[in-house]
Structure formats: structure tokens, C-alpha cells
């Protein structure tokens, strides 16, 4: 099968609807984790646990996403993106509804977040497959940027929930409202994908990715290190802000504003990538810039923390869209499977990052933890450069 057959150049559904479905799928799948981080202060106070336990609960969710990523990538590839989106939204609704009704200590909270982790492992490949199979090639950069904006959008919604819902109505209300939104989203997902095997769809009988597995693993490692940074910031920014004198409502608002900068960055970089070829070098620069933002957070000066948070999100999250675009374009026969592999690295980093951040914060304080995160950002940038140079040397297939 040729690339032109695997990636239809004419959209099967309207681009606006495809964008809405893709970003909505990620927002819903990510909400259990990011909502937990946003209301971490309230959860720790009500349930009597510390930063280590909060990080462990988030890590447990992402560990399940890591374990299920490759398997659900194959299932989505076989059964189609619409089934994957409905499945992910349904599990996310169960996770958040269960937390609202049943979570009264750390253990049930962690268990219900693990259920949400399964939702993430299906939501990402479903959105990737939708864009790969339904969108015109000259719009894929923008669509992947919009789709990846679903991650900071989920963090932004989590942050906004603190001043809008949690302060007056409690954290359970925020989870309950989010569960209702997840159920409502399912109603907007088409019953079946309009692409079929007969029309050159990327769905149907399983095919293998064009890129060798070793190349995907190298890229997954770099992406995992990068996401370890962004998820640590998203998971602990509100809790840290409170410790330096920012009130709870303003801390949640800061998370929302910073997350919006990440959202805007992903969309903007995606739009640019449809005009100018961007590769792993661009990813490396963005990751290093995000590390600089984290360094400003360590100052404990509220004004610099605000600036650092915006830079950490705006630059440190902007790379994901062009990263996924590169992987999908080099694997037109099996985009869900290929991104299932790279997404496994993302989940590993997303889980390990918050966990060790929580351990470091409890052991040596937030400043030490933030400096460790800044160092990891530079490591991620270096890995991406290494992956780029290795690809160009011919030892691994070129992926961007």
C-alpha cells in the first residue's frame, strides 16, 4: 500500500468536526489525571496524604496507560477510531464519576485513576488514526497541533475548576461535572468511521509500521523525558504556588493561564508545520526552552513563577504535535500502532516524572524537585537531537 492510499488526501468528514472530535477525545481522556493534580491541595487535606502519595496516584494511572498503549494502538487500528473514542470517553466517565462518589482515601482514588489510565491508552491512538485517515495532508500539521492541545486544555479545565467550582462546591462536584461532560461527548462521536478498507482506509487488517521498532523506541525515550517535565509542572504547580503565598483560587487560575499558553503553542506550531518543514531539531529547542521556564519557577518569586509557568507550558508542551505528525507521516500504513509505541514512552515519562517529583519534594523541598525537572528537560532536548542525528546517519530510518 502506498502512502497516498493509506492517507486519503480528501477528508471523509469536515475538518472542523474532525478537529473538535480529536481534541475532545484527548481532553476527556486526560481529565481524570489533570483534575486530580489541580485539586491536589484539597485531596491531600481531605484524605490525609502527602505529595508522594499524590504523585504515586498519578503515576499509577499513567503506568496503566503505558502498559496498554501498544495493545490499544493495535485494537484501535483494527476496530477504528470511532470505537476507540467512545471506549476512552466511557472509561473516563466511569473513572471521574467513581472518584466523585466513592473516593474517600488514597487507595480508591489511585484505583479509579488507574481506570482513567486505560482511557488515555485508547484515546491517543484513536485521535491519531482519525487525523491520519480522515484529513487532507496539507491540514495534518494544524490538526495534530489542535489534537495535542487537548492535553493542556485538560490541565486548563482542571485549573479553572478550582476557582469556579471547587472553592464553593468542593472537589467532588468538579469530578461529577467532568463525568457528565464525558458522557455527553460520546453522543457526538459517529457510530462508525466513514473510512473503510475498500476505500483505502488505514483501518482494517493489521499492517506493520514502516519505521523500525528501534527508531520508535529512541523517539519514545525522548518524548517520555519531555513529558516527565510537563506533567510534573501540571501536577504540582498549584500545590507549590500555595506554599509560596499564592492563594488557592489564584493558584488554580495560574495553572489555567499557563495551560492555555501550552494549548496556543501547540496549535501555532502545528499551523507553522503545514507551511514550513519542522523536525526534531525544533522539538529539541522547544524542550530546552521549557526547561528554562522551569528554572524560573525555582526562584519562588511569584512574578517570576508566573512567567516561568507560562514559558514551561508554552514551549515545553508545544512540541508534541509536530512529533506525532512526523511519526504518522513515516508510518502511513499503521499510524495507530506506530504512535502506540511512541505514546508508551510518553506515558512512562508522564508517570515517572510526577512520582519522583513528589518524592523529591517531600525529601528535599520543592526547589530541589524543580531543578531536577529542569535538568530532565535538557536531557530530553539532547535525546531528540541524538535521535535526529542518528536518523540522518542512516543507522535508523528518518522520521521527520
Buried (B, 14 or more C-beta within 10 A) or exposed (E): EEEEEBBBEEBBBEBEEBBBBBBBBBBBBBBBBBBBBBBBBBBBEBBEBEBBBBBBBBBBBBBBBBBBBBEBBBBBBBBBBBBBBBBBBBBBBBBBBBBBEEBEEBEBBBBBBBBBBBBBBBBBBBBBBBBBBBBEBEBBBBBBBBBBBBBBBBBBBBBBBBBBBBBEEBBBBBBBBBBEBBBEBBEEBBEEBBBEEEEBBBBBEEBEBBBEEEBBBBBBBBBBBBBBBBBBBBBBBBBBBBBBEBEBEBBBBBBBBBBBBBBBBBBBBBBBBBEEEBBBBBBBBBBBBBBBBBBBBBBBEBEBBBBBBBBBBBBBBBBBBBBBBBBBBBBBBBBBBBBBBBBBBBBBBBBBBBBBBBBBBBEEEBBBBBBBBBBBBBBBBBBBBBBBEBBEEEEBBBBB
